[in-house]
Amino acid sequence: MSTATTEAAARTVDAGGIQTNYHDYGTGGTGGTGGTGDPVLMLHGSGPGVSAWANWRLNMAALAEQGHRVLAPDLVGFGYTERPHDVYYSLDTWRDHVWAFLDAMDLPRVAIVGNSLGGRIALAMAGQHPERVAKMVLMGAPGVGMTITEGLRALRAYQPSEENMRTMLLDCFAVDPSIITDDLVKTRYEASVAPGAFEAYTAMFSDQHAGSQLGITEEQAGAIDTRTLLLHGRQDKVVPVEVAWNMVRLLGNADLAVFARCGHWTQIERAGDFNEVVGQFLRSAS
């Protein structure tokens, strides 16, 4: 199935007044066998041209086939979700949009798999309503000790062109250049220049919005007791692996798996291992 066809096959729901694009695999969704455990919510990161499909295309069906219902929305400002002209981009805005999505889907409790920004949103959700977050997988997520890295600066400085997209993906995301295919570059580039996409991307990390304010204190992290699996690429240039070591020491109920020869995209660069480790964690009783 082509990327365009797959994106077009996604669904839309009103989440707090925002028409929200999402994918749904497993029970009640588009594929997989379903299951009886907590639904799995997958939250993407914040790079240019990102969407739920671009982030999780190698993982959603695989996790559904292991018995999970998997849902992956495009966060407001990203992908094919509506971009209201008056939205104020911030961690609270993204967190509240996800809660509204879960309420619209009538899902009182979920496990969350969050990549980068998505992982930081998951932490905010667990801190606010821990009873609604069964488990968390935080993959390349910012946390205590996070600084503005060269990789992050390159993401924020992106100017739309296929050449710039290819360079950014090769320099910032992958250790193995073979995963940066022409199709991936084209998909991400086209998404980055969709109507309103680049304007929203540049605005959310400007002084007029708070998209870059993703810090978490040691006290906030230490108060979270949700069962957590931290995943990190050893060669991550966007969020250094040292951040994951900090967080596993602070979170009260967390394990850490570090992937060798891997950058910021463990779910793509090590997709088979990612699907196996995350699936096992989601199935575990504790």
Buried (B, 14 or more C-beta within 10 A) or exposed (E): EEBEEBBEEBBBBEBBEBBBBBBBBBBEBBBBEBBEBBBBBBBBBBBBBBBBBBBBBBBBBBBBBBBBBBBBBBBBBBBBBBBEEEBEBBBBBBBBBBBBBBEBBEBEEBBBBBBBBBBBBBBBBBBEBEEBBBBBBBBBBBBBBBEEBEBBEBBBEBEBEBEBBBBBBEBBBBBEEEBBEEEBBBBBBBBBBBEEBBEBBBBBBEEEBBBBEBEBEBEBBEBBEBBBBBBBBBBBBBBBBBBBBBBBEBBEEBEBBBBEEBBBBBBBBBBEBBBEBBBEBBEEEE
